Amino acid sequence: MKAMRVACTRPVGLLVAALLLSACAAQPPSAPPLAASSSTPAAKTRPAAPPGCPEAADDLPVQALYGTWEARFDGVPGVARVTFAPHPDYAGSVRGTIVREGQGDTGAQLAGDIADDGLLTLDESRDGRSISAVWSGDMQAASCGREFKGTWRNAIDDRTRNFVLHKTGGLK
């Protein structure tokens, strides 16, 4: 929770500060925090994107995904190199590769798109035939489509890791 500063240059400022402090003190410390209802406008509001940037991932053109990215996974040292290009069989989708550095990794194939719910969804395959992991990530506000955060899930044992996918370059 961000700290609140109140500039007290007038008696009214002191009164407002006292009211705010008394309102905070009136709630018992053991009371659980109030959950925001998903139907409230505040729960659906995102920080404003910079001018010229999409507000949400479903507004992002698929071409913005093409190029090179870095992936970092919680609890895994090093950086994975990801590349995306147009999928040759499915318009509006990407196909690419991931190579995890420092792990003797020979790489895996990736394919996916921005789903109707605005999530970046990727299937990962180590053998090119079966899905070995799935990715689901949200575009980060104000990143102009250059950063996604989400969850990677191993398809074999359901182990999960948080990931950050950050764009480093365009399509070559």
Residue pairs with C-beta under 8 A, 6 or more apart in sequence:
4 20
6 13
6 16
6 17
6 20
7 13
8 14
8 17
36 42
36 43
37 43
38 44
46 55
46 56
46 141
47 141
47 142
48 55
48 141
48 142
49 55
49 141
49 142
49 144
50 142
50 144
52 144
53 142
53 143
53 144
53 145
54 60
54 64
54 139
54 144
54 145
56 118
56 139
57 114
57 118
57 119
57 120
57 138
57 139
57 145
57 148
58 114
58 116
58 117
58 118
60 114
60 139
60 145
62 86
62 92
62 93
62 94
62 113
62 114
64 145
65 84
65 94
65 114
65 120
65 145
66 84
66 85
66 86
66 94
66 170
66 171
67 83
67 84
67 167
67 168
67 169
67 170
67 171
67 172
68 81
68 82
68 83
68 167
68 168
68 169
68 170
68 172
69 81
69 82
69 83
69 84
69 165
69 166
69 167
69 168
70 79
70 80
70 81
70 82
70 165
70 166
70 168
71 79
71 80
71 81
71 82
71 98
71 163
71 164
71 165
71 166
72 79
72 80
72 163
72 164
72 166
73 80
73 152
73 161
73 162
73 163
74 161
74 162
74 163
75 161
76 100
76 161
77 102
78 100
78 101
78 102
78 103
79 101
80 98
80 99
80 100
80 101
80 105
81 98
81 99
81 101
82 96
82 97
82 98
82 110
82 165
83 96
83 97
84 94
84 95
84 96
84 110
85 94
85 95
85 96
85 171
86 93
86 94
86 95
87 93
87 94
87 95
87 111
87 113
88 95
90 111
90 113
92 113
93 111
93 112
93 113
94 110
94 111
94 112
94 113
95 109
95 110
95 111
96 109
96 110
96 111
97 107
97 108
97 109
97 110
98 107
98 108
98 110
98 124
99 105
99 106
99 107
108 124
108 125
108 126
108 132
108 133
109 124
109 125
109 128
110 122
110 123
110 124
110 125
110 135
111 122
111 123
111 125
112 120
112 121
112 122
112 123
112 135
113 120
113 121
114 120
114 121
115 121
118 138
118 139
119 136
119 137
119 138
119 150
120 135
120 136
120 137
120 138
120 139
120 148
120 150
120 165
121 134
121 135
121 136
122 134
122 135
122 136
123 131
123 133
123 134
123 135
124 131
124 132
124 133
124 134
124 135
124 152
125 131
125 132
126 132
130 155
131 155
132 154
132 155
132 156
133 152
133 153
133 154
133 155
134 152
134 153
134 155
135 150
135 151
135 152
135 153
135 163
135 165
136 150
136 151
136 153
137 148
137 149
137 150
137 151
137 163
137 165
138 148
138 149
138 150
139 145
139 147
139 148
140 147
140 148
140 149
145 167
146 166
146 167
147 164
147 165
147 166
147 167
148 164
148 165
149 162
149 163
149 164
149 165
150 162
150 163
150 165
151 160
151 161
151 162
151 163
152 160
152 161
152 162
152 163
153 159
153 160
154 160
